[in-house]
């Protein structure tokens, strides 16, 4: 009798044993997809093992094979297993992350004639060295290093995986490959099912030498990978928001180690995780030094010199109007950075001070001047501005807080002849065609945008968020904006002596990393510890709160006197309500992520609460 161990794309650990019918025993292999009965329905499962015995007395049989060959090879099975152990998800969920949506739904995989032997190709000499971190503040010099390393991998007859953070970067990476490697077959993985499946099948057939894509490209089914590149490795988009919450950078370290492939990471401002590895000697470090003259950085104290006797300080101060006017008159271009969309970010009653919030989210509604409506940027709920207060029936709703639409209105009034445009990531022409460009942080991802003057508004809002990574994110943002400034970068802040601004003004990244790493170590924050955020959600607030409290107690009791893991807090989510669901969260801290993941898998299976959904995010971003 032959038995198959099968896992499913469900939050169930498994594997589950099934009988292999006699007619399938000569055909079934590890990595194949099968149709099996599971509970009241039939489901697609993945064969992860075969055995001649089982400890289960009464078993069901496999109904049929979906393909003539494995959907994933043995290396990918091992890699997906490591991902599941590291990021606290089931093996089946990790396997499905590696497959296009249509394949997960049961689409048949076209026959792939023959497979390249794992022994094909030779190991490039560079693979024998440590991973390399490229620190490229200007954002341009790393491409020459990429080209050199890709050529070495191709000459060794191995494959290349290149990860980029978003679609705009993907377009640039594809253009780079076309220009630098004419005639080399490549595939682009955009994670849209209509485009992704043909690319996946092309890679599966080994008909491409380079795979370039966003985070899911780390699962590209190459049989022999010689080089993995992670561009802008610190970008938060490499962390998956849905289950499984894997991080592509960490997954790249796993795959590189598993396949003995070269790993390159690059960033304008590397993550603290990578900088700590550099200082521990685990990875190599290369700083790109540009010969171009850096922009002058001016840190302006927004709280100093405010006009007295006025209702509010000038939104565009006189000195800033003069700098913008001088730049425009000299045929220069100006970038105004403000990371708030809309016209007014706060709408409240002038009588009772009631704030207008989204009825489905615990989020303030934002007023948009273009359609005269209030909008929630989380769930897209919108409504017209009420004529009377819904709380006290008073007749005046006050708008406060400035967004990009408000600053556009002010600039149009002060500079009526200037060409003014706004950029939200979708209009690429606005980056080059405007005298004054108003933009959110999506502009920092654009390549080639250069401005004589870059002005940063309201950066304190980003810096003062309840997020231990806030300083790191602001440092990366300002580094990117500084690279876009040809002459002057002006930052308005009420905390000008903060070490982030000091490091930017002095162009000394080491100053920032020294202070931030010291502070993280004292607080026992990542990268010196690992966090796991357990999110508890449901429709009824009281049930979600009680479930989170019960879960926190269960885990605390399970820990007992252990010191390597601790429950840090049980508190409402931020935001506490989102798209109609209430959120609470349990935060844990541990020295080792694998031990933390195993602990949670062991004890979360004991937790049951009707109508409550629990998810785990190891090392949340």
N, C-alpha and C positions, 0 to 999 in steps of 0.2 A: 504493500500500500504506500502511495506517495502523498505527502501532505504539502500544502503551500502556506507560507506565512504571508498574510495580506494586510496592508494598511489602507486607510481611507483618508480623504481630505476633510476630516472632521476633527474636532478637539477631543479625540479619543486616542489614548496612547497606543494600544495594540502591541505587536501584530496579532491577528486573529487567524486561527488554523482552519483550513478548508481541505476537503478531500479533492484530489486531482483525479477526474474520471479517466478510465483506461484509455480512451481515445485521445486524450490530451497529454499523456505522460511523455511521449516522445517529442512533443513540440514546445511544452511550457519551459520558460527560462526566467531567471531573475530579471526584474525591470519591466516585465510585460504588464499590460493592462488586461484586466479580466472583468467580466460581469458576474456578480455573485449576489445571492440573497442576503440581505442584512436588515434585521428587524422586519417590519411589515412590507418593505419594498426591496427592489433590486438596485444595486449601486455599482459604480465603477470602483475597482480596487487596484492596488499595485502590488505585484509579487516581489517581496523583499527577501525571500528565502524558500528553500525546498528541503524537506526532511523525510526520512523513512519512518518516523514515529511521531506521536502526539500524545500529550497527557490528558487531552479532552476526550471524554467517552463518546458523546453524541455530536457529530459534526455534519455540516451541510456541504454540498458539493459545488464546485465551480460550474457555472452554466456554460460559459464560452470564453474563448480568447478574442480580444478585439483586434489584435494585430498578429502578423506573422513573425515579428521580431520585437525585441525590447524597445520600449519608449525611452528608457534611460539606461545608460550603461552602468557597469559596476562602480566606476569612479564617481559618477554622479549620485549613485545610491549612497556611497560612503560620505560624499560631500553633504548631501541633503540630511543625512543622519547627524552629522556634526552641527549643521545649522539648527536642527530641531533641539539638540542638547544644549546648545549655547543660548538660544533665544526662547526657550521654554514654550515650544509648540510641538504638536504631534509630528511624527515622521511623515505621515501622509500629507499634512498641510505644507511641509517643506518641499515634498516632491511636487505637489501641484503648483507651487510657486515657480518651479523650474520649467513649467509647461505652458504653452499658449492656451488661452481660454477655450478655443474650439477643440483642442486635444483633450482638455479636462472634461469637456461635455460629451466626448465619445466619438469625435470625428476620427475616421480611420487614417492611420499613418501610411502613406504610400510606401511601397516596398523600396528598400535601400539596398542595392546590390553590393554585397561584400562590405567589409569594414576594414579600415586601415589598422594595421597591427599597432599595438601600443609601443612597439619597439621602433616604429618609423621615426626618422629624424634623429638629430643628435642634440645634446644639451649644450646651449651656448655657454661660453666661458663666463658671461655676466651672471648666469643663473647661480653660479657657485658663490656669489657675493651676497651681502645682506640686502634687504629691501632699501630702496633709495627714496628719500624725501626731498623734493625739489621746492625750495622756497623762492618764489618768483613774484616779488612785490609788483612789478610792472605788468605781469600777466602775459608776456610775449616770448621771453627767451626759452621757456620750457618746450616750445614746439620743436626747436632744433634738437633737443635732447630726445624727445619722442621719436623723431625721424631716425636718429642714429640707432636707438634701441630697437625700434620696429624692424629696421633693415637687418640688424644682427639676428633677430628672431626668425625672420623670413629666410635668411641665408642658411640658418640651421634647420630649415624645413619644419618649423614649428608654427603654431597658430598664435594669434594676438587677440586679446580682449581689451577693449578700450571703453571705459565708463565715463560718462559726462553727466552733469547734474540735471539738465533740463533740455527742452526741445531746441531752444535758441543755440545752446552750446553744441547740441547734436548736429545742427545744420553746419556750424563752423567746422566741427570735427570731420564731417563727411567731405566738406570742401578741401580740408587739409589732406585727407587721404587721397582724393582724386588728383590733386596737384603733385603730391610727393611720391605717390606710388602708382603711377600710370600703368595700367595693365594688370595690376594685382586685384584678384577677386575679393570683394568684401560684401558684408551684409549689414544692414541697419535694422536694429531692433527698437521700435518706438513704443512697444507695449500697447498698441492698438490692434485688436484682433484681426482686422481685415488686412493689415500690413505685416503683423508680427508672425503669423503662421508660415507664410512662404519663406521669410527670412530664417525662421527656426529650422524649417525643413532643409533649406540650403546649407545651413551650418551642420545639421545632423548628417547630411550626405558628405560632409567635408569638402564641399564645393567652394567654400570661401576660405581665405587665409586670414582675414581680419574681421572681427565682429565689433561693431561700435553701437552703443546704445545707452539708455539710462540704467537705473540700478539693477533691473532684472536681467540685464545682459551678463551679469556675473555668472548666471546659470547657462550661458551659451554652451551647447552640447559638443564642443570640440573634444576630440579624443586625445590630443596631445597639445597642451597649451604651453607655450614658451615664454609668454610675456603678458602681464596684466597691468594696465595703466588706469589709475583713478585720478581723473582731472578734478581740481578743486575739492580735494578729499574732505574738507571741513564743511561742505555744504549740507545743511540739514535735510535736503531732499533725498539724500542717500539712505535715510531712515524710512522704512515703510510704515505708513500710518495705519494700515489694516493688518489683521492677523495673517501670517506671522510677522511680528515687528522686527524683522532683521535689519541690520545695518550693512550696506554693501561693502563698506571699507573693511569691517571686521570679517565679513564673508570672504573678501579678497585675500586677507591674510591666511584664512583657513585653506582656500583652494590653492594658493601659491605654495603653501607648505605641503599639501597633499600631493600636488603634481610636480613639485620641485621646479616651479616656474619663477621667472624674474618678476618682481613687483616694484612698480614705480608709483609714487604718490606725489601730487603737486598741489600747491595752493599759493595764493597771494599772501595769506596769513594762515599758516598751518594750525590744525586743531591742537589743543593741549594734550590730547591722547598721543598724537604723533610726536610732539615736542618732548614729551616725557620719555618716549621710547628712544629718541635721539640722545637724550642726556643719560640714559641708562646704557647706551652703546648697543641697543638692539637693532637699530636701523641707521643707515648712513644719511648724511645731510649735505645738501648742496645749496648754497645761497647764490642766486643770480644777481649780479651787480650791473646796473645799467650805467652807461656813460652819459646819459642825458641829465640835464640839470633838473633837479626835483622842484616841484611847485613850492612856493612859499605858503606856509601853514599859519593861519591866524586864528587863535582861539579867543573868541570875544565873550566877555562876561555879560550875559543877557540881563542880569539883575542889576548891573551897575549903570548909573547915569540915566535911569528912567525919568521922563519928564514929571515933575511934581505938579499937583493941582489939576491933573487930567484924570478922566475916568479910567483910561487904560493906556498903556504904553503904545507907541506907534508900532503898527504891525510890520511895516517896512521902514526901519529907522533911516534918518537922513544920511548917515555915512554909507549905508548899504545902497540907498538910491543913487548916491554919487558914484559908487563903484560900478553898479550895473550900468548906469548911463555912460560912464567913461568907457566901459568895455564895448558897449553897443556902438558908440560913436566911432570907435577904432575898428569897426567891422569884426569884432570878436563875438564869441558866443558864451551864453551864461546858462549854467545848470542850477536850478533851485530844487533841492532835495527836501521833501516833506512826506513822511511815511504815514499819511492820513488821507484816505480818499473822501470825496464828498465836499460839501460846502461848510456844514456845521456838524460837529461831532457830539454835541450835547444839546438835547431839547428838553426844557423843563417849564413848569408853570411858574409864572412870576409871583403868584399869590401863595400857593401851598408848597412850592418847590418839588412837586412830584415830577419824577423823570420818566420820559416816555421810553419804554423798553419793548423789546420783541416779545410777543405773547408765547413764543415757543422756545426762546433762549433768554438767559439772564444777561442780556447784552443791550447796551444803549442803542437806540435807533439813530442812524446818521441821515442828516438832511442833504438831499441832492437837488441842487438848484435847477439842473437841466429839465427834470420832469416834475419839479415841485412836490417831491414825495420823500417820505421817511423810509429808510431801507435797512434791513439787517444784513450784514456782510457775511453771516454764517449760514443762514438758511434761505436767504433771498426773499424773505417776507417784506412786503412794502405796503404803505398806506399813505393817504393824503394827510397833511398836517391838520389836526383837528382845530375847529374854530373856537371851541371851548375846552377847558381842561376836563378830561374824563374822571378826575378824582374829586374836584371841588366845584366844577362848572364855572370857573372864572374865565374871563374872555381873552386872555393873552398868553401865548406860548412863546417863551424866550429861547432864541438860538444862540449857542455859545460854542467856543472851540473852533479852530480854523483847520480846514482841510485844503486839498489841492485846488478845488473849485474857488474857494475864497481867495487864495493867494493869486490865482489867475485873474480874478476880478480886480484885485488891488493893483496888480502889475499892469493890466490893461488901462486902468485909470491913470497911473503914473507915467506909463510909456505907451501912449496911444498909437504910435507909429511902428512899434516893434512887432515882429512876428512871434506870437506866443503859442506854444503847443504843450499838450500834456501827454505823458507816456505812462502806460500801464502794463507794458510788456507785449501788447498785441500790434501796436503801430510802429513798425521799424523805421518808416520814413521820417517820423517826427524827430528821431535822434539826430538827423543830419540837416533838416530843413528849417529849423526854428532859430530865431535870434535868442529867445529865452525858452528853455525847456523846463517844465515843471514835472517832476518825476517822483515815484515811490521807489522802494529798494529794488524793484525789477530792473531798473536802469543799470545797476551795478553788474548785472549779468551780461550786458551788451558789450560786444567787442568793437573796438575802433572808435567809440565816441570820445571826442576830445573837446574840451571847453577851456577858454581862457580863464573863466571864473566859475568856481563851484561853491555854492552856498548851502550849508547844511542847517536846516531848521529843526527844532524840537527833538534833537537827538536824546535829550534827557528822558523823554518818555520811553525810549527803548532801553536806556541804561538802568532805569529805576523799576523795571518790571520784576515781578516775583519769579525770577529765573536765575539759577546760579550760573548759567552760561551767558547772561546778558552782556557782561563786559567783553567776553570773547566775540560775541556776535557784532557788537558795536565796533570793536577793533578791526574785524574783517571788513565791515561796511566802510569805515573811514579809510582803510587801506585801499579798497577798490575805488572809492571816489577820488582819493589822492592821485591814483594812477590816471584818472580821467582829466585831472586839472593840469593845464599847461603852465599857468602862471601862478594862480592863487587858489588855495582852499581855505574857505572861511567857515568856521564852526561856531554856532551860537549855543551857549550853554550857561547854566547857572552854577555849575560845579567845575570851573576851569582848571582846578588843581588835581582833578582825577587823573590817575596814572595812565588811563587810556589816552586822554588828550595829550598828556606829557610825552608819551611814546610816539604818538603821531607827529607832534610838533618837532620833536628831535630826530625823527626818522630812525628810532632805535627800537626795533621789535623786541630785542632781548630784554629791554627794560620792562615791557609789558609782560612777557612770559615769566620773568623772574618773580615779579610781584603777584601775578595771578596764580602761578603754581604754588608759591609759598602760602597764599591765602587758602587755596583749595586743600593743601596738605593739612593746615591747621584745623580746618573745618571737617576734614575727612570726607571730602567731596570727590567725585570723579575728576581726574583719572586715578586717584589714589584708592578709591573704593568703587564698587559697582552698586548701582541702584536698580531696584525692580519696582515698577509702578503697577499696582493691581487696580484696574478700573472696574467699579461696580456700577451698573446702570439699570434703570427701569423706569416705568411710567409713574409710579407712586413714590413721592419723596420719602415718606416715613418708612416704607419697606426697604428702600435703597439704603437709607441711613442705618436702619437696624441690621441689615445684611452686612454692611461694611463693618459695623461694630462687632458683630458676631465673628466675621472672618478675621478681624484683627486679633480678637481674643483666641481664636482657634490657633492661629500661627504663633502667637506669643506663648501659649501653653505648650505647643509642640517644640518650641525652641528650648524651653526649660532654662538650664544654666549655660547654654551655648553662648560663646562670645564672638564667634566668627560671623554670625548673622544676627541682625536685630531689626525689630519693627520700629521704624522711626516715627511714623505718625499715621493717624486715621482722620481724614478731614474731607470737607466738600471739594468737589472738583473745581477747576478754574477753566471755563465757566462752570457754575454749579448746575446749569440746565442748558441743554443744547438739542435743538430739533425735537423738542417735546419729551426728551429723556432727562431724568435727573441723574447726576453723577456724584459718587463719592469715590475716594481713592485711599488705598493703603500703600504706604511707602516703606520699602525694606532696603537695608544696606548690608553689603557683604564684601569680604576681601576677594573672593573668587566667584566669578560669574557662573561657572559650571556647577559649583557646589550649590549656589543660590538657586539655579534653575532646577537641579535635581530635588532640592528641598521643596520647592513650590509644586513640582509635579507630583511628588509623593503625598502632600497634604491637601492640595486643592481638590483632589478627587474625593475627599471626605466631605466637602462643602456642597450643600444642596439648598437652594432657595427658589421656590416657584416664582416665575416671572422676572427673575433677576439674571442678568448676563454679566459674566466675569471674564475679563481679558487681562493678559499679562504682557507688560512691555519692559524687557530687560535693557538697561542703559537707555532710558527715554531721552529724547532730544528736546 
